C-alpha cells in the first residue's frame, strides 16, 4: 500500500514519521505541495496524508486508486468532502492532540496581558527603568487574576482545560451558552456574561453564529480593564473593532493567536499596531506547536490508518 504525505513541513522537521512508515508498504514524503501538484504526487497512492493542502473535486476525480485521506488536523475544510464521499474515499481527521499545548499558550497570553508585559517590556527597552526616580516602574495598571471572572466560550476539551488552569489561579469561571443555541442551553448567554467578565477566552469553532461574536456592540459592554484572548479562529472577533477599543482605553488587553487569513501575506491592522504602545500580543498560530502535540498528531494518524486497514 502506497501512502503520500503532501506537506510534511507543517509538522516540523523534528517529528518522527517512522510510526506512519511502519504502517504502509511505501511512504513518499513531500515537504510542501500545491493543489496543482497533488494529483501527480498522489498518483497510484491509496492513502493521502495532508494538513492544509486543498484537495478539490478535480484532484480527487483524477485519483481512482485513492481510498483514504488522513488529515493531520481537526478541520477538514481543505477537502472536498462531498466529492470524497461520492467517490468512496474515506476522510479521517485528528482531534484533541494539542489540548495541553494550546491551554498553556492561552494562559501565557492571559498572564502576559494581565501583567501588561508588552507595555513594560517596551518601557525597559526604551530605557525608562534606567531613568526611574524609584526602584520600579508602575505606570501601567496590572490585573491580579485571583478572584477575577474568566468567561470561556466553548466548553469542549480545550475550553475545559483553560478553565481548570484559570481556577488554579483562583479565578471564577463561567462557560457561555453555545452561540446560536442559547434558547436550548441552560448556561447564560455570552452577551449576558460579557459585561461581568474580567477575562474572555475564546475556544469555539468559527460558524455563522460565532463570526464577529465579539463585535463593536459587545466591546462597548466590557469593563475597560477586560482582557480578550482568541486562540480559536480568526474572525470570531472583529479585530478592527477590538483594536479601536484597545486604542481608546475601552479594552484592557488583546491577544490573538489566529487571524482570518493565514499567513497574513497582505498584512493586517493588528500587525501594524504592534509598533504602538498597546497591551497587544499577536502570536503566529503557534499555540499548538509543542513537540508533544505534533508527535501526537502522528500517533493519532497511525490509529486512523490501522482502524481503516482493519475495516
N, C-alpha and C positions, 0 to 999 in steps of 0.2 A: 504494500500500500504506500502510495506516494503522498506526502504532505508538503505544503509550501507555506512558509511564513513570509508575508509580504512586507512587513515593516517592523523588523526586529529591533531597530534602534529605539522604538517607542518604549521598550522595556529597559533600555540602558545596556551598556557594554559589560557590566559586571554580573549579569544574571546568567545562571547556568541553565542551558536549554537541554541538557542531557536527558532529563526525565521525559521530555517530549520525543527526543530522538529514539529513545528506547521503546517507544510505543508504536513506531511505524517502521516500514522497510527502508524508506528513503525520505530524508528531510532536506529540502532546499531552503536556505535562509537568505533573504534579501534584506539589506539594511532599511531601505525605503523603496516604495513603489508608487506610481501614479495609477489612476484608474485605467489610463490608456495602456499601460504596461502589463496590467494584471492578467488579461486574457492569455497573452503569450506565456507569462510566467507560470500560470496555473494550468497550462495545457497538460493533460494526462494525469492531473492530480485528483485524488478522491477527497482530499481534505485541504481546505484553505484556512490558514490561521492568520488573523488580521486584527489590527487595533482600530485605526482610523481611516484606512483606505476605503474609498467608496466603491462598492461592488453593485453596479447598476444593472438594469434589466438586460441591456445589450451584452454586458460582460458575462452574466450568468448564463444567458442563452447560448453563448459560444463555448460553454464548458460542459459537454454531455456526460463526462465521467465524474464530475464533481457531485459529491453526496453529502458533505458536511462542511459547514463553516463554523469555526471556533473563533469567537470574538474575544479578544484579550481585554475586555472592558465590560461594564454593565450595560451601557447603551448600545442599541443595535440600529440606530437611525442611519448609519452609513451603509446598511444592507437593504436592498430592495426585497423586503420580506414577502410581499405579495408574489413576486416572480419566483422567489426561492420556494415558497410553498407550492406554487403551480408546477414547478419542475421537480418536486420531491427532494429538494435539498434541505436538510435539517440545519437549523441555526441554533447554536448553544453559546451562551454568554457566561460571564463570571460575575459574582457579586460578593459583597462583604469581605473583600480582600484587603481593604485599606482602612478599616474602621479605626484601629488604634492610631494609625499614621495621621489620618485626617482630623481625628479628635484632638490629637496632640497639637497639630498645626493650628486648629481653631482656638485652643486655649492659649497658645503662644500669641496669637493675634489679639485676643481679649486682654491678656496681661500687658502686652505692649501698649495697646491703646489706653488702658486704664491708668498706666503709669506715664502716659504722654511721652513714650520713648522717642517717637520721631522728632518731637519738638526739642526734647532735652539733648538728644544726640546732635541736632543741628546747632544748639547753643554751645555745646562743648567744642564742636568743630570750628565754630566761629570765634572761639576764644573768650566767650562771655564768662565762663567759670574762672578763668585766669584773672579777670578784672573784677570779680565779685567782691563787694565790701564785707561779706560774711563768708563762712566756710562752705556754703552750699548755694544752689540755685533753687528757687521755689516760685518761679514766675508762672508756671502752668499748673493749674489745679488738678491733682490726681484723684483717682477714684478707688476707694477701698472696696474690694469685691464682697467681703463678708457682710452679710445682711442685705445685700442688694438683690434685685429681682431680675433673673435671667428668663427671657421668653424665647422658647425654641419652637421653630416652625418645622415640623417633620419629626414624628415620634418613631421612626424606624430605628434600625440598629445604630446608625451613626448619631442621630439626634439624641438617642437614649444614652449613648456613651458620653457625649458632650455634657448632657445633664448631670450624669454621675460625677464627672470631673468638676463641674460647677458647684455641685453640692459639697465636694471635698474642700472647696474654698469657702464654704459657709454661705453659699448663695441660695436663695429661694427660687425654685424652678417651676415654671408653668409651661405646659405644652399647648399650643394653639390648636383649635379645631382645624381639620383639613380644609384648606381654602376651596370654596365651591361646594362644600358638603356640610356647611355649618348647621343647616336645619336638621340633619340626621346625626349630629355629633354632640356628645354630652360635654365636651370641652368648650371653654369660652373661645369666641372668635378672635382672630388676630387683631381686628380693628378695635375690639373691646380691650384687649390686653396691652396694645401698643402704648397708650398713654402712661401705663404703670411701669413700663419696662425701663430698667437701667442698662440692660444689655439685650440686644436682639441677635440671635444666631440662626441663620437660615440653612436648613438641611432637607429641603423638599425638591421634587423634580420641577422642571420648567414646563408648565402646561398653560392652557388658555386661562385657567383660574389663578395661576401664580405669576404670570407675566406682569411686571411692574406692580407686584404685590405691595412693595414699598415705593409709593409714588409721592408726589408733592403734597397731596392731601394728608397722607399718613405722616409724612415728615413734620407737618405743622402740629400734629398731635403729640409728638415726642417731647420728653424732657430735654432741655438744652444740653445736658451733660450725657445723654444716652449714647451708647456705643452700638454701632451697626456692623455686623460681620456677615459676609456672604462667602461661604465655601461650598455652595451648591452649584448653581448655574448662572452664567451671565444673563442679564435680562430680568431676573426676579426682582431686582431693584431698578429703579430709574436712576442710572448712575449720574446723569447730569443734574437731576433734582437733588440727589444726595450731596453732590459736590457743592451745589449752590447753598444748601443748608449748612454744610460744614464751613464754607467761607463766611456765611452770615452769622455764625455763632449759634445756630439753632440745632446743631448736632455736635456731640462731644468728640466723636471719633468715627472713622470709617475705614474698614479693612476688607479687601476683596482678594480672593484667590482665582477669580474667574471673570471673564469679560464676554460680551455677546459674540465676538468674533475672535477666534484664537488660531494661530498667533495674531496679534493686532497689527498686521502689516501696514494698515492705513492709519495707525495711531489711535488714540482715544483720549478724551478730556481728562480722565483720571491720571493717565501717564504724564500728560503735560503739567498737571497740577503738583506733581511730586517735587518740583523745584520751589514750591511755595511753602511758607511756614504754617503747615496744616498738620493736624493729628490724623495723618493719612498713610495707609500701608497698601501697596499692591504687590502681591506675590504671583509668580508666573505659572499658575495652575500646577503647583508642585506640592500641594498638601499630601498627596497620596504616595510620594516617591521614595519612602524609606526602602532600603533593600529587602526588608522582610515582607513588605506589602507587594513589591514587584515579583519576588520569588514565589509568593503565594499565588499570584496570577498563573504562573507556570504550573503549580500543583493542581489548581482548580481546572486548568485546561486539560491536564492529564486525566483528571477524573472524568471530564466530559468526553474525551477520546475513548476511554475504557468503557464507559457506560454505553456509548454509541456502538462500539465494537461488539459488545455483549448482547445488543438488542437484535 
